[in-house]
Amino acid sequence: MANINEKISKGMLGTKLGMTQVWNQDGKLV
Protein backbone atom coordinates (compact mmCIF):
# COMPACT_ATOMS: atom_id res chain seq x y z
CA MET A 1 0.00 0.00 0.00
CA ALA A 2 3.03 2.24 0.42
CA ASN A 3 3.36 2.33 -3.35
CA ILE A 4 -0.16 3.72 -3.72
CA ASN A 5 0.54 6.39 -1.11
CA GLU A 6 3.70 7.44 -2.92
CA LYS A 7 1.86 7.51 -6.26
CA ILE A 8 -0.87 9.71 -4.77
CA SER A 9 1.74 12.09 -3.34
CA LYS A 10 3.50 12.31 -6.71
CA GLY A 11 0.15 12.67 -8.46
CA MET A 12 -0.85 15.62 -6.29
CA LEU A 13 2.50 17.28 -6.92
CA GLY A 14 2.27 16.55 -10.64
CA THR A 15 -1.18 18.10 -10.85
CA LYS A 16 0.11 21.26 -9.17
CA LEU A 17 2.99 21.38 -11.65
CA GLY A 18 0.54 21.01 -14.51
CA MET A 19 0.98 17.28 -15.21
CA THR A 20 -2.71 16.42 -15.15
CA GLN A 21 -2.25 14.08 -18.11
CA VAL A 22 0.27 11.95 -16.22
CA TRP A 23 -2.04 11.79 -13.20
CA ASN A 24 -4.99 10.76 -15.41
CA GLN A 25 -2.95 7.94 -16.96
CA ASP A 26 -1.85 6.72 -13.54
CA GLY A 27 -5.42 6.73 -12.27
CA LYS A 28 -6.60 4.72 -15.28
CA LEU A 29 -3.73 2.25 -14.90
CA VAL A 30 -4.63 1.67 -11.27
C-alpha positions in Angstrom: 0.0 0.0 0.0 3.0 2.2 0.4 3.4 2.3 -3.4 -0.2 3.7 -3.7 0.5 6.4 -1.1 3.7 7.4 -2.9 1.9 7.5 -6.3 -0.9 9.7 -4.8 1.7 12.1 -3.3 3.5 12.3 -6.7 0.2 12.7 -8.5 -0.9 15.6 -6.3 2.5 17.3 -6.9 2.3 16.5 -10.6 -1.2 18.1 -10.9 0.1 21.3 -9.2 3.0 21.4 -11.6 0.5 21.0 -14.5 1.0 17.3 -15.2 -2.7 16.4 -15.2 -2.2 14.1 -18.1 0.3 11.9 -16.2 -2.0 11.8 -13.2 -5.0 10.8 -15.4 -3.0 7.9 -17.0 -1.8 6.7 -13.5 -5.4 6.7 -12.3 -6.6 4.7 -15.3 -3.7 2.3 -14.9 -4.6 1.7 -11.3 
